[in-house]
């Protein structure tokens, strides 16, 4: 926010992201991406995440 002179900061959420909840995180204007943890080890989850954010 401009109050703190932060104007071009990217926000990447890095919690428990999977195919079921990824859309809930990326719907916010201030969230620029997600870091996928253990769900990245499961092909089905990765495909689901890509479908929902792509």
Residue pairs with C-beta under 8 A, 6 or more apart in sequence:
10 32
10 33
11 30
11 31
11 32
12 31
12 32
12 33
12 34
12 35
13 25
13 31
13 33
13 34
13 35
14 34
14 35
14 37
15 25
16 37
16 39
17 25
17 34
17 35
17 36
17 37
17 39
17 49
18 36
18 39
18 45
18 48
18 49
19 39
19 44
19 45
19 47
19 48
19 49
19 51
19 52
20 48
22 34
22 48
22 49
22 52
22 53
23 52
23 53
25 31
25 34
26 33
26 34
26 52
26 53
34 49
34 53
36 45
36 46
36 49
39 45
39 46
39 49
40 46
